[in-house]
Amino acid sequence: MNNRVLALQISVSTVCLLLAGPSHSGGLYLSSFGDPSMGTASAGANAIANDASTAHTNPAGMTRLDDHQFLGGLAPGFGTVKFKADAQTPSGGTDGGDQGDFIPISSTSYVHKLSDRWRLGVSMLSFSGASLDPNDDWAGRFETTKVTLFTLSFLPVVAVRVTDWLSVGAGAAISYGRLDIDVLAPPPIPGEPKVKLDDLDDWAVAPIASVLIEATPELRFGVVYQGETDFHLDGKIKIPTGVTPALELELPLAQAVRTSIYWDATDRIALVMNSGWEDWSVAKSLPVSTTAGAGGIPLKFRDTWYLGLGGYYQLNDAWTLQTGFRYDSSALKDRNRTTALPIDRIWTLGVGGLYDYSEKLKIGLAFSWTNLGNAPINRTGGTVKGKYSRNEIFLFNVSLNWKKLPWSGRGTF
């Protein structure tokens, strides 16, 4: 097999892994960021606007905050990913063991009150990330052996209250992504030696715009638009022959529209809902080039949608309980799926609680369970066939939202 064919074949796995991550939204974008909305599986996240996390969930909602606020959240967890190969799978090999790994998710957000009408905000978080580590002798070794994906996004945003019932927000997501991956070179290369992709990275920017409509004191609607992110990834492929061709890959991440509703149904109960659409058909086919040649990658992605429902119950003056669930459609048909993207339709369940520790601090605790489906692998001409007996993600969240900061009341006009 010549270097050109091998480089392009490995690039297919690279793209799929970059898009995958421990994701929840259509299997491609995260929906949990270590903030309090994890307790409702993100239902209502774009409309609740009760803490500093609104700087990234809906910038327009920052106008609802009385003063400067800061939120920090951690959501460590782990994935359980176990593959069951068909007896007649072409490549042979084992099930790969548990491919899941530790998942670190975190976010920080700050909202600054400029005036009664204007707010500035900034957030730092990760939209996606991945860590898969199957055994080297497993059935899907020619598509995935080990991968580490790191992403980090910086979101500067601004919001203004236009009327008593309408606020608008805008900003940008400035994102960095880096991918390191090992795969085994397929036959006819003897010995199945490892091929490495190192330091495949880029910076990209996507616009963000949002509105918050407060129809009544008890009812509000949030709408958020996130523009397309165009990554131009550069790196090197270390092939066992000693040749290290450069790799360039154009990778668009979908534009998306997200909507949420928040309704105070009674003095103690609030109901929330969200829905959204993501334009993943933009990644049907991706151009890729190396110093050994150029070609296209037929990913055959399709648009996704999601729907979530949840609620809040005020137990007493200190505690508010949360729960919610969410359904995401699959971005791939069964015949187009690879082991580098082991997702299907997605169910997410969240439970949690918010504790008013003091007038200055609110603490959030949450647990999230995500089922990524059986994700059958049955591509024509593929090296592996089968499905996943376990395909789950478990996250545990702690968030701290400071409502009274040392400089509260200052820096305004």
N, C-alpha and C positions, 0 to 999 in steps of 0.2 A: 504494500500500500504506500503510495507516495505521500510526501509531506502535506501537499495541498488537501488531499482527501481526508487525511487524518486530522489536520487542523480544523477543517470545517465540521467534521463529525463531532469532535470534542466541543466545539463552540455551541452546538445544539444543547448539550447538557449545561454548559455555562449559562446560557440565556435562561433556561428553565429554572435553574437554581436561583438566579438573581431575582426572578419574578416571584419565587415561591415564598421562602421565609416561613416563620411560624405564624402564618397569617390567618385572618379571620374573615375578611371582607372579600367575597368571591374567591378566596384562596390566594389573593394577590396583595391587597393592602391590609395592614393591621386595623383592627377596630378597638383594641385595648391599648392604652398608653400609660397605665399606672395611675390613672386619675379616678375620682369617685364614681364616674359613670360606668366603671367596670362592674359595679354591683347590679346594674340593670342590663348587662350585656350590650351596653352603649345605647339602649333605647332612650330617646329623649335627649341625647347628648348635645344636639345642635340647638336646643331650645331652652334647657333648664337655666343656664347662665347664672348660677348661684355662687361661683367661686372663680379663682384665677384661671382654671383650666379652660374657661371659655375663650381665652386668647388663642387656642388652637382648635377647639371644637366649633366655635362660631364667634369670630372677632367682634361682630356687631353687638353681641351680648355683653361686652365689657361695659357698656353704658349703664347697665343695671347695678354695677358695684358702687357702693357709696364712697369708697376711698381706695388707696393703694392696697393691693393684695398680692401675696406670693404663695404658690403651691408647689410642693415637691412630692413626687410619688415614686414608689418602687413596686414592681410586680414580678418578682422572680418566679420561675416555674420550670417545668420540664415537659418534654414530649415523649410519648410512648408510640413508637412506629415499628410495627412488626409485619413483615411481608410473608405471604404464603405462596410459593411458586407452584405452578402447575407441574404435574409429573413429566409432561412432555416439553417443558420450557427449552428453547433452542440452546441456550448457553450452558445449561446444567448448573451445578453449584448449590450452596446452602441458602437458608432463608435470610442470612445476614445478621441474625440476632436482633436486639433492640437498637434501632438506628437513632432513636431520640437522644436528646442531650439537654443540658442545662440551658435555660432561656432567660437572659437578663433583659427586662424591660423597665424603662424609667422615663420620667418626664419632669420638667420644671417649667413653670409659667409665672410671669410677673405682669401685673396690670398697674399702670400709673395714671392717676386722675389728673388731667391737665386743667379741666374746668368742669362746670356742671354738664356740659354737652360733649366734651372731647375726652377720649382715652387713648393712651398708647399701650401697646403690649408686646411681649416677646416670649417665645417658647423655644425649648430645645428638647427634642425627642427623636425616636427612631420610628419611621414608618414601616420598616421591614428588617428582617434579619434571619439567619439560618445557621444551623449546626447539625449536620447529619454525618454519622460515622458508622456505617455498616462494616461487617467483616469483609476482608479483601477477597475472600473466596465465594462471595454470595452470587446469586443468579443475575443480579443487575449490575455486576461489576464493570461492564463496559459503558454504563451510563453514569454511575455514581459510585465512588468509593469513600471520599471524604470531602467535606465542603465547610468553609467558614465564610459567612457573609456578615459584614458590618456596615450599617448605614447610620447617618446622623443628620438631622435636619434642624435648621435654625429659621424661626418664623418671626420676622418683625411685622407688626400689624398696627392699624389705626382704626378708630371707630368714632362716629359722631351720631348724636341723637338728633334726628331731623325734625320730628314732631313728638308729641307725648306718646304716640303709639308706634313710631317707626324709627329704627336705628339701622345704620349701614356700616359695614366694615370692609377693609381691603388690606392686602399685604402680599407677601411672597413666601414660598417655601424654598429655602436655599439648602440643597441636599448634597451630601457626599456619600459615595458608595465604594466599597472595596470588597473584592472577592478573591479568595484563594481556594483552589480546587485540585484534587487528585482524581484521576480515572485510570483504568487499565486499558492499554492499547489492545484493540480487538484483533483477532486473526485477520490476515495471515502473518502478522508480526509474531514471531515465536516467543514463548515465555511470558506473554502478557505483561510486559514491563509497564511501570507507572509513567503516566504523562502528567505534568504539573502545569497549572496556570497560576502565575504569581503576580501579585500587585496589579490586578485588573481593576482600574478605578477611574473616577471622573467626578466633576462637580456639575450640578444642573440646577436650574431655577424654574419654578412654576408659579403662576399668579393665583391668588386667592381672593374671592369676593363673597360677601355674605349680607343677609338682612335678618333682622329680628322684628317681628310684628307682634305687639302686645295688644291683642284685640280687646281684652278686658283685663282687670287685675288678676283674674283666675286662669286666663287662657292666653297662650302665646305660641307662635309658629316661628321656626327657624329654617332658613334655606342657605346652603353653602355650595359654592362652586369652586372646584380645584382644577386648574388648567393642566394640560399635558406637560409632562416632564420628559425632555429629550436628552438621554444620556448618550455620550459618545465615548465608549469604554476603550481604553488602550492598555495593553499589557503584552506579555510574552508567553508563548507556549514552549515548554521544555520537552522536546520529543526524545525518546531513548536513543535515537541515532546521533544525538549531540547537537542537532540543528535546533535553533531557538527562533522560529519565525515570530515577527511581531503580529499582534492581533488588533484589529479595529472593528468595533461592533456598534451599530446604531440601534439604540434600545429606547423606544418610547414607552413611558408609563402613562396609563390612561387618564384622560380627563374624567371628572366625576361630579355628580350632583347629589347632594345629601339633604334630606328634609327631616324635620322633627316637630312633634307636637307635645306641649306640656299643659296639663289641665289639673287644677286644684278642684277635684270633684267634691270633696267635703273638707271640713276643718282638719281632718287627720289623714285623708287619702288623696294622693295625687297619681294620675294615670299618665303614661308617656308612650309615645309611638315614634318609630322612625322608618324611613324607607330611602332607597337610593338606587342610582344607576351608574355603572362604570363602563367606559368605552374601550373594553379590552380587545375588540375586533381590530383596533389600530395595530395590534401585534400579530396579525395573521401571518405575515412573512417579514423577516428582518434581513437587511443586507449586512454581510460580514466580509471582511477582506483580511488577508495575511500577505506577508512577503512572498508566500508560495502560491497565491492565487486568490480568487474572490468568488462569491456565490451568495445564495440566499437561504435562509432557514425557514421552512414552512411550519410555524408553530400552530397555526389554525386556531388561535384563540377566538372566543366570541364574547359579546357583551354580557355583563352580569348584573343582577339586581338583588336587593335584599329587603327584608321586612323584619321589624322588631317591635315587641310589646313589653311593657313593664309597669312597675308601680312603686310608690313610696308610701310607707305607713308610719305616722308619727306616734311612736309608742308612748313617749312622755316628753317632758321639757328638754331632756338631754339626748334621747336616742330617736333616730329615724331609721327604719328598716327598708331594705331595697330588694327587689328581685326583678328578673326579666329574662327573655329569651329572644333569639334572633335566628333567622334562616337566610342563608346565602345560596344563590344558584351557582352551578359549576361553570367555570370558564372553558372547560374542555369536554368534548365528547369522549366516551370510553375508548374509541378507536384511535384517538390522538394523544392519549395520556402517556407519560413516561415515568420511570421511577424517580427522576429528578424533580417531579412535581406531583407528589402523591396526595392529591386532593380531589374531592368529589363535591357533592353538595355538602353544606356545612350547617351544623346546628351548634349554637352556643347558649349556655345557661349561666346566668350570673346571680349571685346572692351577696348581700353585704349589709353594712350598717354605717351610719354617720353619727358621730358623738360630739356634741358641743361641750368640749372640755372647759372652755371659758369664753368670755366675750372676744378674746383675741385669737383663739385657736379652735379649729374644727378638725377632727380626726376621722379618716375614712378607712374602713376595713372591708375587703371583698374577696370572693373566690369565684373563679371562672373555669368552666369546663367546656371544651370545644371538641366536637366529633367531626372529623374530616371525611368520613364515609369510607366505604370499601375500596374506592379508587381502583377499579379493575384495569389491568394492563393487558391490552390485546391488540397491539399495533401490527399491521401487516408488515412482515419483514423485520420485526423487532427481535432483539436477542433474549428477551425475557417475557414471560407471560404469567399472570397470576393476579392476586388481589391482596389487600391488607386486612389481617385479622384484628389488629389493633392500630388505630390511627387517631390519637387523641393528644390534646394539650391541656395542661393543668397550670393555672396561674394563681398566685396569692398576692394580694395587693394591700399596701399600707400607704396612705397619703396624708399629708399635713398641710392645711390651708390657714395661713396667718392673715387675719382680717385687720389687725391693728399693728402697724409697723412703726419703728422708732421715728420715721419721718412722716407719719400720717398727718394729713392736714397741710403739709408743706409742698412746695413745688407746683402749686396750682395758680391759676389766674382767673 
